[in-house]
Amino acid sequence: MKNCASMTIAIISLLSILFFLSVSASNDRSLLTLPSLLDDATSFEEGLSNSLYHKSCHDVEGIIFRKVMEWVKKDPSLAPSLIRLHFHDCVLRGCDASILLNHSGSERSANVSKSLRGFQVIDDIKAELEKKCPRTVSCADILTTVARDATVLAGGPFWSIPFGRKDGRISLAKEATNVPMGRESVTKLIELFESKGLNVLDLVVLSGAHTIGRSTCESVQHRLYNYKGTKKPDPSINPVYLNYLRKKCRSTSGNVFLDATTPKAFDIQYFRNLKKKMGLLSTDQSLYSDLRTKPFVNALFNESSLFFNQFSVSMVKLANILDAKSQDKGEIRINCNRVNYRHV
């Protein structure tokens, strides 16, 4: 207990440094793209630039934001779906919009992608940009910006985005199984994140996106009745919350909020829920039981400013995951659903 408390204090001190850096950056949004202090690697790829579209498509961010606002205003549940769509894209082949390719055998066609939403939003934005700036803005840059704007419209933080991602030409359904589905161990999650240049802090902070949105009841059913073959519920679930989930998820086809307390607010309630044993997915609740991640949860559960500012940093790092092969052979798609036709 003493060691855990000391670790939490140390992490709070480190996060406080991040806080002061972010406060200093409040008058200069470009400073929000500073890498995390816990990451030894450079956050940016050399080919990305904040000014890339200043001349070729000067209102690109305005066009994207207005479109996202239009869609989210009609359906607020699209905000978390768009953030999730971006994560699914980046965690596989890097942020190359491969998740958008719509053909047999693509990531999008995989069974694990069946609950993804927001593709129409991207198509709408791409069509508008092709009118204003033809063959200029990549689908990968669009999806990255959409995730940021969806976060802002949900009440979350703003961060600057460097542009220049290319659209990949390969998308494989079999690779989609590498996306976390809610049952993985913390060790597996850490290994996945580290393989992408992200760290434990990024894992905890980006999991905080579960402060909004829903999950399928199918993803949580195994915790409610027969956890690991015991014929009993997962003992880490709060009994009151367990009753709530059993009522909400009588069928695997239903949906349930990831944050049962403030489901539509982008806030720190997600971390408070973990302390109350009210994490919906196994991967959520395990963040509070694992000694590698618990101190970060403790450091964030009562610090909105720290969460918001570190979320910005971690999202920038996520968006800068680029696969060399996808980028070298990449393109700027005319239609986000399919690769450009090339003459042989």
Disulfide bonds with the S-S distance in Angstrom:
Cys57-Cys133 2.05
Cys90-Cys95 2.01
Cys139-Cys336 2.11
Cys217-Cys249 2.12
